[in-house]
């Protein structure tokens, strides 16, 4: 069983998420981000006992804070990760940091 935090995404030319920045919760904190493909992310979260939350930078407190629970859903075009099914701006993790310009 592992707990993950997702802090960012990478998108293709069509603005579709292709990779996620996955962090693993460990005894003394959180690991550095690992660039994880969509397929790898789905497999990790479908494994029994694993879970994930969004992890967002709070500019007011200058600290990372947990956001919403992330789940695997099976949509019209296959499986994907979704953070909030109520059609708010935080749906589908598109609100997380875009790492395309930070790390290829």
C-alpha positions as CSV (number, residue, x, y, z in Angstrom):
1,X,0.0,0.0,0.0
2,X,1.3,3.4,-1.0
3,X,0.1,6.9,-0.7
4,X,0.9,9.3,-3.5
5,X,0.7,13.0,-4.1
6,X,0.4,14.5,-7.6
7,X,1.8,18.0,-8.0
8,X,1.8,18.6,-11.7
9,X,1.2,17.4,-15.2
10,X,2.7,17.3,-18.7
11,X,0.5,17.8,-21.7
12,X,0.8,17.1,-25.4
13,X,0.2,19.6,-28.3
14,X,-3.6,19.0,-27.9
15,X,-3.4,19.9,-24.2
16,X,-4.1,16.3,-23.2
17,X,-2.4,15.1,-20.1
18,X,0.3,12.5,-20.9
19,X,2.3,12.4,-17.6
20,X,1.9,13.2,-14.0
21,X,4.4,14.4,-11.3
22,X,4.0,11.6,-8.7
23,X,5.4,11.9,-5.2
24,X,5.4,9.0,-2.7
25,X,4.6,9.7,1.0
26,X,7.4,8.2,3.1
27,X,7.9,8.1,6.9
28,X,9.9,11.3,7.0
29,X,8.0,13.3,4.3
30,X,7.5,13.1,0.6
31,X,9.8,12.0,-2.2
32,X,10.9,14.2,-5.2
33,X,8.6,14.1,-8.2
34,X,8.8,11.2,-10.6
35,X,7.5,11.8,-14.1
36,X,4.9,9.0,-14.5
37,X,3.1,8.1,-17.7
38,X,-0.7,8.1,-17.8
39,X,-0.7,4.3,-18.1
40,X,1.8,3.9,-15.1
41,X,-0.3,6.3,-13.0
42,X,-3.5,4.3,-13.7
43,X,-1.8,1.1,-12.8
44,X,-0.4,2.5,-9.6
45,X,-3.8,3.7,-8.4
46,X,-5.6,0.6,-9.5
47,X,-3.3,-1.5,-7.3
48,X,-5.1,-2.6,-4.1
49,X,-4.5,-0.2,-1.2
50,X,-2.9,2.6,-3.2
51,X,-4.3,6.1,-3.1
52,X,-3.5,9.6,-4.3
53,X,-4.3,13.2,-3.5
54,X,-3.5,16.4,-5.5
55,X,-0.7,18.4,-3.9
56,X,-0.8,22.1,-4.6
57,X,1.4,25.0,-3.8
58,X,-0.3,27.5,-1.5
59,X,1.1,30.9,-2.3
60,X,-0.4,32.6,0.8
61,X,1.3,30.2,3.2
62,X,4.3,29.4,1.0
63,X,3.7,25.7,1.6
64,X,2.5,22.6,-0.2
65,X,-1.0,21.5,0.8
66,X,-3.1,18.4,0.0
67,X,-6.1,19.0,-2.2
68,X,-8.6,16.4,-3.5
69,X,-8.6,12.7,-3.7
70,X,-7.6,11.3,-7.1
71,X,-9.4,8.4,-8.7
72,X,-9.2,6.3,-11.8
73,X,-12.4,6.5,-13.9
74,X,-13.3,4.8,-17.1
75,X,-14.6,7.4,-19.6
76,X,-15.7,7.4,-23.2
77,X,-12.1,7.3,-24.4
78,X,-10.7,5.0,-21.8
79,X,-9.3,5.3,-18.3
80,X,-8.0,8.5,-16.9
81,X,-7.4,10.2,-13.5
82,X,-10.0,12.5,-12.1
83,X,-9.8,14.6,-9.0
84,X,-13.2,16.2,-8.7
85,X,-16.3,15.0,-10.5
86,X,-18.4,18.0,-10.0
87,X,-17.2,20.0,-13.1
88,X,-15.3,22.6,-11.2
89,X,-12.0,24.0,-12.4
90,X,-10.1,21.2,-10.5
91,X,-11.6,18.4,-12.6
92,X,-9.2,16.0,-14.2
93,X,-6.0,17.5,-12.6
94,X,-5.7,20.2,-15.4
95,X,-5.4,22.8,-12.6
96,X,-2.0,21.4,-11.4
97,X,1.3,23.0,-12.3
98,X,2.2,22.5,-16.0
99,X,5.7,21.0,-15.9
100,X,6.1,21.2,-19.7
101,X,8.2,24.3,-19.4
102,X,10.0,23.3,-16.2
103,X,11.2,19.7,-17.0
104,X,10.9,18.0,-20.4
